[in-house]
Amino acid sequence: MKIVHLADTHLGYSAYRKVNEQGVNQREMDVYDAFTRCIDYALRTKPDLILHAGDLFDSVRPTNRAITVAVQQILRLSKEKIPFVVISGNHETPKLRETGNIFTIFEHLDNVYPIHHNRYETVDLEIKEETVCIHAIPQCQSPDEFDKNLNDISVNKKMDYNLLLVHGAVKGIKEFKMNEFNEVFIPVKNLSQDFDYIALGHYHQYTKLQENAFYAGSTEHLTFTEAGAQKGCLEIQLGQKLKHRFVPQQTRAMIDAPPLDCSSLRIDQILQQAKEIIQTIEPKDKIIRIRLENIPAHIQRGIDYHQIHELGKTALHFEIKPIPLKTDKTTMGESSSMKSLADEFETFLISQTYQEKPLLRKLGLQYIQKAEEQEKKP
């Protein structure tokens, strides 16, 4: 039995300011294209089953355009009679049950099995005279509810294959968390060898956890922590022995350049080295970040950031991140904490080229001061 496993497609995600000729955010289109390429691959190779391990959409209320792309691509699979099982992840699951889930739009599509009711469900299929039970757990309303659903799983030994489909951060081997407010955790003990395959979603890097358990990763780069990683989907072959193959798909290049240590550099040396980094990268249409690490405050104030931005202007997105030189430890307490927040805000503004920068600085510092005063109230 051949399976395609994908996850974290985040349809509707958008970032940065660049738009295409139709006025649509370019990163939003990149995400749609990445999903479409995975569906194209599935239609070419004709798997017996497709598992989507959550975060099909980037938000609880996706735009009409994101919904249209999802329906169009899933219908292509439906018409070819390729079963598509998808669970809701933390991004598309509403906080309140009464809000309703966008996945209801898929409930009447042939060969499509949306799992989104905050509970453990099974999907039993017969494919090429073999039986398969998909044990699916979507995002739940609370960690306790999620844990209960994990403990309710019961492998059906009458079936030829038992598969687990779940969205969350595995803990116990290493932490696979994304530091998102509503993420849930999967104890490693729940990755049972009784399953023929475990399809995981939530963590954005393709990762093999054990012989039968994999994160497929996201289909596009969404943060600089994913820079340089290949994106795509997994092809799984079940039989006497599980075989897996990661199928990389073409995506826009995201480059997080090695940090430039500025602790002992003059301004002209920083500008020269930044220029050399940019020229080596060849920025056209790429997403790029350059970190100026250990930069003294007086040097940071003197840098012409506009000049550096000009060198990277052909990039889809070009970001300079100054990281201040570490100084003596400040006195701990509320005031020092708020002071560091104000410093960080001003550091962020230094590297930006907004025309409204003076106004942003004034308003931002006012809000930080108000927050500090509020904290001091009994």
QUIFEN-V573817 format. One record per pair of residues at least 4 apart in sequence whose ideal C-beta (glycine too) atoms are under 8 Angstrom apart, sorted by the first residue. I is the first residue (numbers start at 0). GAP is how many residues later the second one is. If there is no record, write none. Layout:
# QUIFEN-V573817
i: {I & I}
gap: {GAP & GAP}
This chain:
# QUIFEN-V573817
i: {0 & 0 & 0 & 0 & 0 & 0 & 0 & 0 & 0 & 0 & 1 & 1 & 1 & 1 & 1 & 1 & 1 & 1 & 1 & 2 & 2 & 2 & 2 & 2 & 2 & 2 & 2 & 2 & 2 & 2 & 2 & 3 & 3 & 3 & 3 & 3 & 3 & 3 & 3 & 3 & 3 & 3 & 3 & 4 & 4 & 4 & 4 & 4 & 4 & 4 & 4 & 4 & 4 & 4 & 5 & 5 & 5 & 5 & 5 & 5 & 5 & 5 & 5 & 6 & 6 & 6 & 6 & 6 & 6 & 6 & 6 & 6 & 6 & 6 & 6 & 6 & 6 & 6 & 7 & 7 & 7 & 7 & 7 & 7 & 7 & 7 & 7 & 7 & 7 & 8 & 8 & 8 & 8 & 8 & 8 & 8 & 8 & 8 & 8 & 9 & 9 & 9 & 9 & 9 & 9 & 9 & 9 & 9 & 10 & 10 & 10 & 10 & 10 & 10 & 10 & 10 & 10 & 10 & 11 & 11 & 11 & 11 & 11 & 11 & 11 & 11 & 11 & 12 & 12 & 12 & 12 & 12 & 12 & 13 & 13 & 13 & 13 & 14 & 14 & 14 & 14 & 15 & 15 & 15 & 15 & 15 & 15 & 17 & 17 & 17 & 17 & 17 & 18 & 18 & 18 & 18 & 19 & 19 & 19 & 23 & 23 & 23 & 24 & 25 & 25 & 26 & 26 & 26 & 27 & 27 & 27 & 28 & 29 & 29 & 29 & 29 & 30 & 30 & 30 & 30 & 31 & 31 & 31 & 32 & 33 & 33 & 33 & 33 & 33 & 33 & 34 & 34 & 34 & 34 & 34 & 35 & 35 & 35 & 36 & 36 & 36 & 36 & 37 & 37 & 37 & 37 & 37 & 38 & 38 & 38 & 38 & 39 & 40 & 40 & 40 & 40 & 41 & 41 & 41 & 41 & 41 & 41 & 42 & 42 & 42 & 42 & 44 & 45 & 45 & 46 & 46 & 47 & 47 & 47 & 47 & 48 & 48 & 48 & 48 & 48 & 48 & 49 & 49 & 49 & 49 & 49 & 50 & 50 & 50 & 50 & 50 & 50 & 51 & 51 & 51 & 51 & 51 & 51 & 52 & 52 & 52 & 52 & 52 & 52 & 52 & 52 & 52 & 52 & 52 & 53 & 53 & 53 & 53 & 53 & 53 & 53 & 53 & 53 & 53 & 54 & 54 & 54 & 54 & 54 & 54 & 54 & 54 & 55 & 55 & 55 & 55 & 55 & 55 & 56 & 56 & 56 & 56 & 56 & 56 & 57 & 57 & 57 & 57 & 58 & 58 & 59 & 59 & 59 & 59 & 59 & 59 & 60 & 61 & 61 & 61 & 61 & 61 & 62 & 63 & 64 & 65 & 66 & 66 & 66 & 67 & 68 & 69 & 70 & 70 & 70 & 71 & 72 & 73 & 73 & 73 & 73 & 73 & 74 & 74 & 75 & 76 & 76 & 76 & 76 & 77 & 77 & 77 & 77 & 77 & 77 & 80 & 80 & 81 & 82 & 82 & 82 & 82 & 82 & 83 & 83 & 83 & 84 & 84 & 84 & 84 & 84 & 84 & 85 & 85 & 85 & 85 & 85 & 85 & 86 & 86 & 86 & 86 & 86 & 86 & 86 & 86 & 86 & 86 & 86 & 87 & 87 & 87 & 87 & 87 & 87 & 87 & 87 & 87 & 87 & 88 & 88 & 88 & 88 & 88 & 88 & 89 & 89 & 89 & 89 & 89 & 89 & 89 & 91 & 91 & 91 & 91 & 92 & 92 & 92 & 92 & 92 & 92 & 93 & 93 & 93 & 94 & 94 & 94 & 96 & 96 & 99 & 100 & 100 & 102 & 102 & 102 & 102 & 103 & 103 & 105 & 105 & 106 & 106 & 112 & 112 & 114 & 114 & 114 & 114 & 114 & 114 & 115 & 116 & 116 & 117 & 117 & 117 & 117 & 117 & 118 & 118 & 118 & 118 & 119 & 119 & 119 & 119 & 119 & 119 & 119 & 120 & 120 & 121 & 121 & 121 & 121 & 121 & 122 & 122 & 122 & 123 & 123 & 123 & 123 & 123 & 123 & 124 & 124 & 124 & 125 & 125 & 125 & 126 & 126 & 129 & 129 & 130 & 130 & 130 & 130 & 131 & 131 & 131 & 131 & 131 & 132 & 132 & 132 & 132 & 132 & 132 & 133 & 133 & 133 & 134 & 134 & 134 & 134 & 134 & 134 & 134 & 135 & 135 & 136 & 136 & 136 & 136 & 136 & 136 & 136 & 136 & 137 & 138 & 138 & 138 & 138 & 138 & 139 & 139 & 139 & 139 & 140 & 141 & 142 & 142 & 142 & 143 & 144 & 145 & 145 & 145 & 146 & 147 & 148 & 149 & 149 & 149 & 149 & 152 & 152 & 154 & 154 & 154 & 154 & 155 & 156 & 160 & 160 & 160 & 161 & 161 & 161 & 162 & 162 & 162 & 162 & 162 & 163 & 163 & 163 & 163 & 163 & 163 & 164 & 165 & 165 & 165 & 165 & 165 & 166 & 166 & 166 & 166 & 167 & 167 & 167 & 167 & 167 & 167 & 168 & 168 & 168 & 168 & 168 & 168 & 168 & 168 & 168 & 168 & 169 & 169 & 169 & 169 & 169 & 169 & 169 & 169 & 169 & 169 & 170 & 170 & 170 & 170 & 170 & 170 & 170 & 171 & 171 & 171 & 172 & 172 & 175 & 175 & 175 & 175 & 176 & 176 & 176 & 177 & 177 & 177 & 177 & 178 & 182 & 185 & 185 & 185 & 187 & 190 & 190 & 190 & 190 & 190 & 190 & 192 & 192 & 192 & 194 & 194 & 195 & 195 & 195 & 196 & 196 & 196 & 196 & 196 & 197 & 197 & 197 & 197 & 198 & 198 & 198 & 199 & 199 & 199 & 199 & 199 & 200 & 200 & 201 & 202 & 202 & 202 & 203 & 203 & 203 & 203 & 203 & 203 & 203 & 204 & 204 & 204 & 204 & 205 & 205 & 205 & 205 & 205 & 205 & 205 & 205 & 205 & 205 & 206 & 206 & 206 & 207 & 207 & 207 & 208 & 208 & 208 & 210 & 211 & 213 & 213 & 213 & 215 & 215 & 216 & 216 & 216 & 217 & 217 & 217 & 218 & 218 & 218 & 218 & 218 & 219 & 219 & 219 & 220 & 220 & 220 & 220 & 220 & 220 & 220 & 220 & 221 & 223 & 223 & 223 & 225 & 225 & 226 & 226 & 226 & 226 & 226 & 227 & 227 & 227 & 229 & 229 & 230 & 230 & 230 & 231 & 231 & 231 & 231 & 232 & 232 & 232 & 233 & 233 & 233 & 233 & 234 & 234 & 234 & 234 & 235 & 235 & 235 & 236 & 236 & 236 & 237 & 238 & 251 & 251 & 251 & 251 & 252 & 252 & 252 & 253 & 253 & 253 & 254 & 254 & 254 & 254 & 254 & 255 & 255 & 256 & 256 & 256 & 256 & 256 & 256 & 258 & 258 & 258 & 258 & 259 & 259 & 259 & 259 & 259 & 259 & 259 & 259 & 259 & 260 & 260 & 260 & 261 & 261 & 261 & 261 & 261 & 261 & 261 & 261 & 262 & 262 & 262 & 262 & 262 & 264 & 264 & 264 & 264 & 265 & 265 & 266 & 266 & 266 & 266 & 267 & 268 & 269 & 269 & 269 & 269 & 269 & 270 & 270 & 270 & 270 & 270 & 271 & 272 & 273 & 273 & 273 & 273 & 273 & 273 & 274 & 274 & 274 & 275 & 276 & 276 & 277 & 277 & 277 & 277 & 277 & 277 & 278 & 280 & 280 & 281 & 282 & 282 & 282 & 282 & 282 & 282 & 283 & 283 & 284 & 284 & 284 & 285 & 285 & 286 & 286 & 286 & 287 & 287 & 287 & 287 & 287 & 288 & 288 & 288 & 289 & 289 & 289 & 289 & 289 & 290 & 290 & 290 & 291 & 291 & 291 & 291 & 291 & 291 & 292 & 293 & 293 & 293 & 293 & 294 & 294 & 294 & 294 & 294 & 294 & 295 & 295 & 295 & 296 & 296 & 296 & 297 & 298 & 299 & 299 & 299 & 299 & 300 & 302 & 302 & 303 & 304 & 304 & 304 & 304 & 304 & 304 & 305 & 305 & 306 & 307 & 307 & 308 & 308 & 308 & 308 & 311 & 312 & 319 & 320 & 321 & 321 & 321 & 323 & 323 & 329 & 329 & 329 & 330 & 331 & 331 & 332 & 333 & 333 & 333 & 333 & 334 & 334 & 335 & 336 & 337 & 337 & 337 & 337 & 337 & 338 & 339 & 340 & 340 & 341 & 341 & 341 & 342 & 343 & 344 & 344 & 344 & 344 & 344 & 345 & 345 & 345 & 346 & 347 & 348 & 348 & 348 & 348 & 348 & 351 & 352 & 353 & 355 & 356 & 357 & 358 & 359 & 360 & 361 & 362 & 363 & 364 & 365 & 366 & 367 & 368 & 369 & 370 & 371 & 372}
gap: {47 & 48 & 126 & 127 & 129 & 131 & 160 & 236 & 237 & 238 & 43 & 44 & 45 & 46 & 47 & 233 & 234 & 235 & 236 & 44 & 45 & 46 & 47 & 48 & 160 & 194 & 196 & 232 & 233 & 234 & 235 & 34 & 37 & 38 & 41 & 43 & 45 & 46 & 47 & 229 & 230 & 231 & 232 & 45 & 46 & 48 & 192 & 194 & 209 & 211 & 228 & 229 & 230 & 231 & 32 & 44 & 45 & 46 & 47 & 210 & 213 & 227 & 228 & 45 & 46 & 47 & 48 & 82 & 160 & 192 & 193 & 194 & 195 & 208 & 209 & 210 & 211 & 212 & 45 & 46 & 47 & 81 & 193 & 194 & 196 & 208 & 209 & 210 & 211 & 22 & 25 & 26 & 29 & 43 & 46 & 47 & 209 & 210 & 211 & 21 & 45 & 47 & 48 & 81 & 208 & 209 & 210 & 212 & 20 & 21 & 24 & 45 & 46 & 47 & 51 & 55 & 58 & 59 & 16 & 19 & 45 & 46 & 47 & 50 & 51 & 53 & 54 & 14 & 15 & 18 & 45 & 207 & 209 & 11 & 13 & 14 & 17 & 10 & 12 & 207 & 302 & 9 & 10 & 11 & 271 & 300 & 301 & 7 & 8 & 9 & 298 & 299 & 4 & 5 & 6 & 7 & 4 & 6 & 9 & 4 & 5 & 41 & 4 & 4 & 290 & 4 & 289 & 290 & 4 & 37 & 38 & 4 & 4 & 190 & 221 & 222 & 4 & 27 & 188 & 189 & 4 & 34 & 37 & 4 & 4 & 185 & 186 & 197 & 215 & 217 & 4 & 34 & 35 & 38 & 184 & 4 & 33 & 37 & 4 & 182 & 212 & 213 & 4 & 181 & 194 & 195 & 211 & 4 & 34 & 37 & 38 & 4 & 4 & 192 & 206 & 208 & 4 & 5 & 8 & 35 & 40 & 191 & 33 & 34 & 37 & 39 & 190 & 34 & 36 & 35 & 188 & 34 & 35 & 79 & 80 & 33 & 34 & 36 & 76 & 78 & 83 & 27 & 32 & 33 & 34 & 35 & 34 & 35 & 83 & 112 & 114 & 148 & 4 & 32 & 33 & 34 & 35 & 149 & 34 & 36 & 112 & 113 & 114 & 146 & 147 & 148 & 149 & 162 & 163 & 32 & 33 & 34 & 35 & 36 & 84 & 85 & 113 & 147 & 148 & 34 & 35 & 36 & 37 & 112 & 146 & 147 & 163 & 14 & 30 & 32 & 33 & 36 & 47 & 5 & 9 & 13 & 34 & 35 & 45 & 4 & 8 & 33 & 34 & 32 & 33 & 31 & 32 & 33 & 34 & 39 & 42 & 41 & 4 & 5 & 8 & 30 & 40 & 4 & 4 & 4 & 4 & 4 & 35 & 38 & 4 & 4 & 4 & 4 & 34 & 35 & 4 & 4 & 4 & 10 & 32 & 35 & 38 & 4 & 34 & 4 & 5 & 7 & 34 & 35 & 4 & 6 & 31 & 32 & 33 & 34 & 29 & 30 & 29 & 28 & 29 & 30 & 42 & 44 & 27 & 28 & 29 & 28 & 30 & 38 & 49 & 51 & 80 & 17 & 20 & 26 & 27 & 28 & 29 & 27 & 28 & 29 & 49 & 50 & 51 & 52 & 78 & 79 & 80 & 114 & 4 & 5 & 13 & 15 & 26 & 27 & 28 & 50 & 51 & 79 & 4 & 49 & 50 & 78 & 112 & 113 & 49 & 77 & 90 & 92 & 93 & 94 & 112 & 9 & 10 & 11 & 47 & 8 & 23 & 25 & 45 & 46 & 89 & 5 & 6 & 7 & 4 & 46 & 87 & 21 & 44 & 4 & 15 & 16 & 4 & 11 & 12 & 13 & 10 & 12 & 6 & 8 & 5 & 7 & 10 & 21 & 6 & 8 & 21 & 22 & 23 & 50 & 22 & 4 & 21 & 20 & 21 & 22 & 23 & 27 & 18 & 19 & 21 & 30 & 15 & 16 & 17 & 29 & 30 & 32 & 33 & 15 & 16 & 11 & 12 & 13 & 14 & 34 & 10 & 11 & 13 & 7 & 8 & 9 & 10 & 32 & 35 & 6 & 7 & 9 & 4 & 5 & 6 & 4 & 5 & 30 & 31 & 27 & 28 & 29 & 30 & 27 & 28 & 29 & 30 & 31 & 22 & 23 & 26 & 28 & 29 & 30 & 29 & 30 & 31 & 18 & 20 & 27 & 28 & 29 & 30 & 60 & 29 & 30 & 9 & 12 & 13 & 16 & 27 & 28 & 29 & 30 & 29 & 7 & 28 & 29 & 43 & 45 & 5 & 6 & 9 & 44 & 4 & 4 & 4 & 41 & 42 & 4 & 4 & 4 & 22 & 38 & 4 & 4 & 4 & 16 & 36 & 37 & 40 & 11 & 37 & 7 & 37 & 39 & 40 & 6 & 5 & 35 & 36 & 77 & 32 & 33 & 34 & 32 & 33 & 34 & 35 & 36 & 27 & 28 & 31 & 33 & 34 & 35 & 34 & 20 & 32 & 33 & 34 & 35 & 17 & 33 & 34 & 35 & 15 & 16 & 17 & 18 & 32 & 34 & 6 & 7 & 8 & 9 & 14 & 15 & 16 & 17 & 33 & 34 & 6 & 15 & 16 & 17 & 18 & 21 & 30 & 33 & 39 & 43 & 4 & 5 & 6 & 14 & 15 & 16 & 17 & 15 & 16 & 17 & 15 & 36 & 26 & 27 & 31 & 39 & 6 & 8 & 26 & 5 & 24 & 25 & 26 & 4 & 19 & 4 & 5 & 14 & 21 & 4 & 7 & 18 & 19 & 21 & 22 & 17 & 18 & 19 & 17 & 18 & 16 & 42 & 46 & 15 & 16 & 39 & 41 & 45 & 11 & 14 & 15 & 16 & 15 & 17 & 35 & 9 & 13 & 14 & 15 & 16 & 14 & 15 & 13 & 4 & 12 & 14 & 13 & 14 & 18 & 19 & 21 & 22 & 25 & 10 & 12 & 21 & 24 & 8 & 9 & 10 & 11 & 23 & 24 & 25 & 26 & 28 & 40 & 7 & 8 & 10 & 5 & 6 & 36 & 4 & 5 & 6 & 31 & 30 & 20 & 22 & 30 & 17 & 18 & 12 & 14 & 15 & 4 & 8 & 13 & 12 & 13 & 14 & 30 & 32 & 11 & 31 & 32 & 5 & 6 & 8 & 10 & 30 & 31 & 33 & 66 & 4 & 30 & 32 & 65 & 5 & 28 & 27 & 28 & 29 & 60 & 62 & 26 & 27 & 28 & 16 & 18 & 17 & 18 & 20 & 14 & 15 & 16 & 17 & 13 & 14 & 16 & 10 & 11 & 12 & 13 & 9 & 10 & 11 & 12 & 6 & 7 & 8 & 5 & 6 & 7 & 4 & 4 & 33 & 34 & 35 & 64 & 32 & 33 & 34 & 32 & 33 & 34 & 26 & 31 & 32 & 33 & 34 & 33 & 35 & 20 & 24 & 31 & 32 & 33 & 34 & 32 & 33 & 34 & 64 & 5 & 10 & 13 & 14 & 17 & 30 & 31 & 32 & 33 & 4 & 32 & 33 & 8 & 30 & 31 & 32 & 33 & 34 & 37 & 63 & 30 & 31 & 32 & 33 & 62 & 4 & 5 & 8 & 34 & 4 & 33 & 4 & 32 & 35 & 36 & 4 & 4 & 4 & 22 & 25 & 29 & 33 & 4 & 32 & 33 & 36 & 37 & 4 & 4 & 4 & 16 & 18 & 34 & 37 & 46 & 4 & 33 & 36 & 4 & 4 & 13 & 5 & 10 & 12 & 30 & 33 & 34 & 32 & 5 & 7 & 4 & 5 & 28 & 29 & 31 & 32 & 35 & 30 & 31 & 29 & 30 & 31 & 29 & 30 & 28 & 29 & 30 & 24 & 27 & 29 & 30 & 31 & 30 & 31 & 32 & 18 & 22 & 29 & 30 & 31 & 30 & 31 & 32 & 8 & 11 & 28 & 29 & 30 & 31 & 30 & 29 & 30 & 31 & 32 & 4 & 5 & 27 & 28 & 29 & 30 & 4 & 28 & 29 & 4 & 27 & 28 & 4 & 4 & 22 & 24 & 47 & 50 & 49 & 5 & 19 & 4 & 4 & 15 & 45 & 46 & 47 & 48 & 4 & 47 & 4 & 4 & 12 & 4 & 9 & 11 & 44 & 6 & 5 & 31 & 30 & 25 & 28 & 29 & 19 & 23 & 6 & 9 & 10 & 5 & 4 & 5 & 4 & 4 & 38 & 41 & 42 & 4 & 37 & 4 & 4 & 4 & 30 & 33 & 34 & 37 & 4 & 4 & 4 & 27 & 4 & 23 & 26 & 4 & 4 & 4 & 16 & 19 & 20 & 23 & 4 & 15 & 19 & 4 & 4 & 5 & 8 & 11 & 12 & 15 & 5 & 4 & 6 & 4 & 4 & 4 & 4 & 4 & 4 & 4 & 4 & 4 & 4 & 4 & 4 & 4 & 4 & 4 & 4 & 4 & 4}
